[in-house]
Amino acid sequence: MTTTPRTRRYVPGAPSPRSVRLAAVTADNWRDVAALELEPEQRDLVAGNLYSIAESKFDPLARPRAIYAGSELVGFLMYDVGDEDPRRAVIYRFMIDRRFQGLGYGRVALEQAIEEIRAVPGVVTIAICYEPNNPAKQLYLGVGFVEIGSDEDGEVIAELAVQASA
């Protein structure tokens, strides 16, 4: 997720973070997902949603998810399980639209993604990669990810150990 550090905002009429849910990206919502936007200074931190949706159509392991707060589309994430190791999931796209940053939706969506992945049999580790200057680093570390190094592109790799499903 890309977000600038700030205190939680209050926006009258905004859905509660408790109403956040993950949903499939479908023929009905993909255009809206593709239209989500980041702040200009955040755009280099994550690949665009349209690219990600296209990528997911050619990668059978990709699991794109729309993030809703109530009925409002607020973000997008994508992960895969088992690309190189069936015990490892990787969250490699995560963003909250600029209009909805700072409302608590990102944390709840990330926690829900972790729970969704935790339910996949055999997964013991979730990884996330991000640019070193990504302010969402604090969110990732706050939910328990631990930085373990960098990849060949200089992105930080952080991992979270999860118990495998029975």
N, C-alpha and C positions, 0 to 999 in steps of 0.2 A: 504494500500500500504506500502511496506517496501522500504525505500530508505535512504541512508546516507545523512546527510545535506551537501550540496555543492552548489556552484553557478551553474547557468545554463551553461551547456556545449554547445559548438558549434562543430558539427560534419559535415564536408563537405558532402553534398549529403543526409543528413538525412531528412526525411519528416518533414514538418512544423507541430507544434502542432495544427494548424488550421485544419489539415487533419485528426485529430483523430476522430474515430467513434467506436461505440459499435456494435457488431454483435453477432448473435447466435453462440453457440458452436454446431457444426454439425458433421456428419459423415466425412465430408471433412476436417475439421480443428482440431478435438479433439486431434489427436496425436501431432500436432504442439503446441497446447495449453499446453498439458501435458509436453512437452519438455522445456517450458520456465524455466529459472533458476534465482535464487536469488544469491546474494553474500553469501559466506559461513556463515558469521556472522549474516545473516538475516534469515536463513532457519528455525529457531525455532520461528519466529514471526508470521507465517501464515501456515495453512495446505497446503500440496502439491496440485497442480492442478489436478493430476490424481485422487487423493482421492476425491477432490471436484466434478469432473465430475462424478465419480461413485456415489457419494452422491446425486447429482442432478437427477439421474435416478430413485431414490427411494423416493425422496421428491418432490411431485407434486407442491409445492409452490416455490421451488428453481428456480432462474432465472440466469443461468450462461451466462456470456458475454465475448466474446473475444474482446480485445482492439487492434485496428489497427491504425497505422499512415500511411496514404496512403495505399499501399498494404502490408505493413510490419506488421506482428503480433508482438505487443510489450508488451502485458500484458493480465491479466485476472481479472475479478471480478465476484462476485456472491452475489445476495441478494434474500430476500423473502419478500412477503407482506402478512400480516395477519396470521402469524403462531399462535400467541396467541391473537392478537388484530388486527382486520381488518383495523384499522386506523393507524397502525404502520408498517413501513418497516424496515428491518434490512440488512445492508451491512455487510456481515460476511467473505468475502474473497476479497482481493484486492492486486494485485501485479503488478509491472512493471519489466520485464526482466532486469537483471543486465546490459546488453549491452545498454539499452535504458533509464536508470535512469538519472535524471538530465537534461533532454531535454524538460521538460514541458508537457510531455504526461500524467503523472499521474493527474495533476490538471485538465486538460481538460477532461479526462476520468471521473474523479469524478464529475465534473460539469455536464457532460452529463448523468451520472447515476442518479444524483439528479433530473434532468429535466425529465428523463424517469419515475422515481418513482413518481414525482409530478403529472404526467399525469394520474396516477392510481386513479380512483374515490374513494373518501373517505379517502385517506391517508393524515394525518395531521402531522405526525412525522416520521423522518428517524433517525434511530440509527446506530451507528457504534461502534464496540468493538475492542480494541487493547491492546497489551501488554504495560505496563507503560513505558518501555524503547524503544518503537518503534519510530524512528525518524520521521515517517510520521505523528506523532501527530501534528506537526506544519502545515502540509498541511490541516489536518482535521479542526483544529481550524481556519485556514486561510480562509476556505470557509464558516465558520459560525457555525460549530458544537460547542456545549458547553458541557464540562464534567459534568456529573451528579452523578457519583459514580463508584462503582466497582461491578462486578458480583462475583459469588461464586468461580470462578477460579482466581480471582485477576486481571482480565482484566478491563481496563477502559471502561466505557460506556459513550458515548457522543451522544447528540441528536441535531437535527436540525429541527426546526418547519417549516412546509411548508403549504401553503394554500391548502385546499382540492380542487380538480377539480370540476367544476360545472357539 
